[in-house]
Amino acid sequence: MLAARAITRRFGRTLALDGVDFEAHAGEIHALLGENGAGKTTLMNVIAGATRPNSGEVTLDGAALNAGSPQEALKAGIAAVHQSPMLFERMSWEENLALGGFGRRGRYDLRAVAAEAAALASQLGLKLPPPRAILEQRSVSERVRLELLRALSFEPLVLILDEPTSVLAPSELAGFLELLERLRAEGRIVVWITHKLAEARAAADRITVLRQGRVVARAISPETPERELAQLMLGELAPPDAAAIPKGGSGQSVLLLDNLLLIEDGRSIIDGLTLELSGGEITGLAGVDGNGQTELVELLARVRTPSGGSIRLSARTEAAEIAVIPQDRDHDGLVLDMTLWENLLLEPGLRERFTNGSWLDVAKARALGADVIARYKIRAASPDALAAELSGGNRQRLEVARAMSLKPKVIIAHNICRGLDLAATADVHRALVDFAAAGGAVLLISSDLDELLALCGRLFVISRGKIRETEPAERTPERLGLLMAGAWS
């Protein structure tokens, strides 16, 4: 049995865990639910040895683990897959996996490591990056998949998963659920942190719910209704779905991508992509991560230069009026050792509002930070809190708040709700709907088909850098899953 007893953990003035008790048994999939900032990831890090608690202890089969020692936790058989992958960004994926349990007979034989990883990935239906690809050049979902493979390579007794399905394609989900069933049948313990209530109810044996650092429901049945689970998580009834979603644009083009090309190392990453965005509409782009979405966002953010084609704005739209929300908040969206208000001012359009020549009005910038904290329900002590002190979901809220505060004409949003709880997801969706209803244009790039089907007027699919628009009859999860896999017949 895995047990965490009376775990308390503070981060400055924030009480992340308040006397939490948690236990999971052999041959069990135990789902851990809670809103953003509830303490789920902190509890996971305490169990995995990545965070030392202020008080309390973790035991496995009755033996106490050395608090704050990832090495001892791993030696005891506890492995974790983090929402923000804990990998060496400047190394290749083979080198990262060589630091795991792969290639133990010939530790530095990267070909043996790659062969073992490919065999395991094939069992799970996961796609590996190209040989010797450096991780900082790969997508978040690819890194999460690699971290999952690395964790499995240790053959752990306890596997802790933090929001793994948020980056999996529909075609990969079945293999992932089969993996959980296999681990359970082998008598292992799976602790699964998720916001997807339907998945938790379908696969978990028991569910524990955290709210504001405390356990509010312990080891309850997965047959508990979704609405009741949502109320336990949020302390209130689940928010209603967004209404009045714009399904047709104003017809006024604000951004045109014309035959866009991006070629690197002789390989076409973006291949003749043409897409027009109109005001008053949310346009969706579905795809398995790694098919050119990240590069497209970087082209639109002007941090890459296209190899051909053009990105044209309407006569009434300026480049500064495009807000980009990247999917990798920790590497591309925020500077974690800067304060909240400083991160807001990383957006040039916002920074200009608080500067006069070379002088920055710090008081007004901090006031903006305080307003954003209140308006977007970010759990932070003050605008002077570091972004690193926020939970993953609250960092995502900060990214969204910065984009909305710019008051742009176009929003490019990439996997905007990854890691967000029910209430935060509803808030973000409502903000996008309101933005489009007021005449803004949104390009929503997502691997979450439910999100795209709920919000988007037009829906495109991207595969190997090419896109095609879907017909209404094709907009089912099954058909879209096939299209995302490249079945364009």
N, C-alpha and C positions, 0 to 999 in steps of 0.2 A: 504493500500500500504506500502511496505517496501522500504525505501530509504536511501541510503548512499550518503552524499553530501560532495564534496571537501575533500575526505579522503587522508591524507598524513601520511606516516609512514616510519621512518628511523630506520635502525639497524646499529649503528656505521656509517661507511662511505657508507653503502648501502642504496639507496633510493628504498624501496620496493613498495611504492605506491605514486604516484605523482598527487595529486588533482583529485582522482577518483570519478566519479559520477556513481551510479548504482541504478536501481529501478526494483521492481518486484511487480506484482499485484495479488490480490486474484484469485484463480482458475487458476493458471498459473504454468507451469513447465518451468523454465528459466535456460538454460544451460550457464555455464560460462567456456569459453575456453581460452587457452593460453599455451605458452611453459613453460618449467620448469623455475622457478624463475620469472615468469611474474607478480606475486603478488596475484594469485587466493586464495591461502590458507591464506595469510595475510589478505586479504579483508574478507574472511570467518570468521577469528578469531576476526576481529574488529566488525563485525556484531553480532557475538555470545558473545561478551564481553570478550573474552579471551585475546585480545590485545588492549591496549589503543593507539589511533592514536595521532600523534603529532598535528594534526589539522583536522577539519571537524566534522560532526555529523551523527548519525544514528537515523532515526525516524521510527516508526511503527504507521500507521494511524495518522500521524501528530504529535505524541507525541515523544519528544526526549528521547532517552535511556541514562542512566548513562554510559559514556564511561569507558570501562575496568572493567565492573561488570558482570561476567557470571550469577550471581544469579538474577540480575535484568532482563537480557535478557531472561533467562528461565522463570521468573515470567511473563514477557510480552508475552511469547508464542513462543520463538525462541529456537530451539534445533538443535544440530549439530552432525554429524557423521564424525569423523576425519579419515584421511588416516592412521595416526599412532594412534591407539586407546588410549583414555584417560581413562584408567581403573586402578583399584587397582590390581596390578599383584600378590600380595601375598594373595589375598582373593579368595574365590570361586566365580563362576559365579552367583550363587544365591544371595550371599551377595552383589555383585556388582549391580545386578538388584534391590535388596531391597532398594538401595540408589537412585533408579529412582522412577518411578510412580507406580510400581507394589506393590501389597500387602498393599495398603494404609489403609485398615480397620484393618489389623493386621501387622504392619510394619515389625516386626521381625519374622513373621511366614514364614520361608523359604520354607516350603512345599506349602503354598498358593502362594508365589512368583513364585516357579517353575511351579505350575499348570497354572497360568495366562500366564507365558512366553511360556509354551509349547503350549497353545491354540493359541497364536498369531503366534508363529513360524510355527505351522501347517498350518495356513492360508497362510503364505508366502512360504511354502515349504522349510523352513530352519531347519537344524538339530542342536540340542543342544548338548553340551558336556555331558559326564557322570555325574551323581549326585555328587555334592560337589567337582568337579574337580577344582583345583587351576589354575588360569589363566596363570601364568608364565610357566606352563607346556603345554599350548595349543597353537595352531598355530595362525598366524596372522589373517587368514581368519575367524577362529572361534571367535576371539576377535572383529573383525569388525562386524560380524553378531550380537554379543551380544550388541555392542554399538548401532547398528541400532534398536534392540528391546528396549533398554533402552530409546533411543530418542523418539520412538513411544509411549512408555508408558506414556509420559507426554501429549500426544494428542496435539502436538504443532500447532500453527497457521502457523509457518514458519519452514520448515525442510531444513537444509543445509547439502548436501551430498558431501563429498570429495572423489572422485574416488571409489565409493562403488562396482562397477561392476568388478573391477580388481581382486577381490577375490571370486567372485561368480562362482559357477559351471554352465554349460549350463542348467542343470535342474532347477536351482534356478533363472535364469534370467527372465523367464516368470512371475513368482510370483512377482518378484521385480517390473517389468514394470506394472503389474496389480495394485500393491500398489500405484505407482505414479499416475496412472489414477484415482484410488479411492480418493486419497488426493486432486487431482485437482477437481474432481466432488463435493467434500465436501467444496470447496471454499478455500482451504489452498494454501499456497505458497511453492513451491519446488524450491530451488536453487541447481542446479546439476553441480558440477565441474567434468569434464571428459576430457580425451584425445581421446575417441573413437567417432570419428566424425559421423560414421554411426548411432550409438545409439542416439547421440544428435539430429541428423536430424530427426530420426524416432519418438522420444518421446517428444522433446521440443516444446513449443509454440513460444518462441523467444530465440535468442542467443546473448550474449555479449562476445566480445573478448578483452582480455588484452594482451599487449605486453610491456615488460620492465617497468611495473608499471603504464602504462597509458591505457585508453580505446581507442581502435583503430576502433571498430565497436560496435555500441550500438543497442541492441534490434532488430537485423536483423532477416529475415525470416529463418526458418529451411530448406527451399527449396534452400537456397544458396548452390551451388555445393561444394562438399568436397574439391576439389582442390583450390577453392577460399578461403574457410575457412582456409585451411592449409597455404595458402600464407599470410592471415591476421595474423595468429598466429606466423609465423616464419619470416615474412618480406621478404620472398623469396619463390620460388616455392617449393612444397613438394619434399623431397629427393626421388630418385628412389628406387625401391626395390633392395635388395642385389642380386647380380648375381654370377654365377659360384659357386653355393652351392655344396659342396662335398656330393654325394649321396652314395658313397661306401668307406669303409675304406681301409687302406693299407694292412689289413690282419694281421698286427703285433699287437698282444695283448699287452696292456700296463697295464690293470687293470682287475682283475677277482674277482667277488663276487660269492662265491661258497656256496650255501645252507645256506645263512645267516639267523640267527635267533636273535630276540630280544624279550625277555619275561619279562614283568614287572607286578607285582601284580597278577601273574597267568594268564595274558592276553598276547596273541601273537600279538605284534605290527608289527614286521617283521617276515614273515612266509615262510621260505625256499626259500629266494630270490636268484636267480642265474642270473648273468648278466656279459657279457664280453664287455669291451670297447676297441676299436682299434684306432690306430692313423689314422688321416686323415678323421675323421667322427664325425658328430654331432648326437648323439643318444638321442632320446626324451623319456620322461616319463610323461604321462598324468595322471591326477587323481584329484578327489575332495580333497581339502586340508583336512588333518586330517586322512588320510589313511596310514600313515607311512612315508610320504615324509620327514618331518622334522627330524624324528629319523634316517632315512637313511643318510641324510646329516650329522648329528651329528656323526654317525658311521664312515663315510668317513673322517670327520674332526678330528677323534680320540679323541673326547670329550665324547664318550660313548664306552663301551666295549660290543661286541656281546655276546649273550648267547650261540651261537653255529655257526658253519660254519666258513668261513674264508674270509679275504680280502687280495688278493695276488697281488703284483706288479710284473711286468716283471723284468728280471735281470738287465735291463738298466734303470729302473725307480726307483727313491728314493722317500720316503714319503714326503720329502721337495719339491718335484716337482709337488705336487698336490695343486692346488689353489681352495679354497672353497668360494663361494659367497652365504651367507645365505639370506633368504628372509626377515628376520626381521632386517633391517639395523640399527635401533635405539637401539635395545637390544643386538643383536648378532654380528652385523657387525662393528659398530663404537663406540667409546667413545666420546660422544657429547661435553664434556667439555675439550677435547684435541684439539690441532690444527690439520690442515690438514696434515702437514708433520709428526706429531707425530702419527696420525692414519695410515699413510702409513707404519711406522716402527713397527706397531703391527704385521705385517707379519714377522715372524722370518727370512725368507730367504732374505728379503730386509734389515732388521736390521743388519744382518751379513755383508752386503756390506759397511756399514758406521761405523762400530766399529772396533777398534783395541785394543784388550784386553778389558779393562773396559772403554775405551774412545770412545765417540761418536763424529763423525765429523758433527756438527750441520749445518755448512755452506753447505756441500754437500747434507745433508738431505733436507735442505730448497730449494736447487737448484732442487732436484728431485720434490719437491712439486710444484715449479713454472712451471717446465716442464709438470707435470701432469695437472695442471690447464689449460695451453695453449693447450695441445694435446687433452684433453678430454672435452674441452669447459665447464669447471666448473665455474659457476658464483661465484667467491670469490674475495675479495679484495687483498688477498695475501696468501702465504702458512701459515702465522701465524694466519689466521682467524680460529675461532672455528668451529668445525663440526656442532654445534648447530645453527650457524648462516646461514647455507645453507638450501635451500628449500629441500623438500623430494626428488625431482628428481635429484638435484645436489649431495645429499648424496649418491644416488644410483650410479651416475657417479663415485664418489670417490671410492666406493667399487669395481666397475668394473676396474677402473684404477689401483688400488692396485693389483688386481689379474693378470692383463695383464703385469704390470711392473715386476712381479716376473719371467716372461718368463717360465712358467711351462710346463710340458708335458701333464697334465690332468687338465681340469677345470670342477668343479662341480658347476653348476649355478641353483639356485632355485628361480623361479619367478623373473628373473633378470631384467625384464622391467616394473615391477609394479610401476606405477606413472610416467613413463618417457613419454615425449612428442614425437611427430612424428620424429623430427630430432634426438633426443637422442636415440630413439628406433632403427632408421636406422643405427646410428653410432655403437651401441652395436651389432646389428646383423651383420654388416659388420666386426666388430672386431672378432666375433666368427667364421665367415666364413673364414676370412684370417688365423686365428689361426689353424683351421682344415685343410685348404688347405696346410699349412706349415708342416703338420704331427702331429698336436696336437689332443688329444681326448677330446671331450666335452660330458658331460651328462647334458642335458638341462631338468630340471624338471619344469613343468609349468602347470597352469590351463587355459592358453590361447591357444585354439586349433588352431587358425589362425597362431600363431607364430610357433607352433610345425609342422604344416603341411607345412609351408613355408621353414623351415630350416633343418628338420631332414631327415636322410636317413632311419634308423630303428626307429620304434615308438612302445613303450611299454605302457601298461596301468597298473596302480596300484590300487588295491581295497582291503581294509582290510589287508594290508601288503603283499599281493601276487601280482605277476606280470605275464603278458602274452604278447607276441609280437603280434602286429596287422598285418593283411594281407593288401596288397594294396587296395583291394576292400572294406575293412572296414574303410578306412581313409576318412570318411565324418563326418562333425560335428554332424549329427544326430546319426550315429552309434557309434561314439566315445563317445558321451554323454551317451548313454546307457551302454557302456562298463565301463565308469568311475563310473556309478551308481551300478556296480556289475553284470550286465546282461551278463554273460559269456557263454551263451548257444551256 
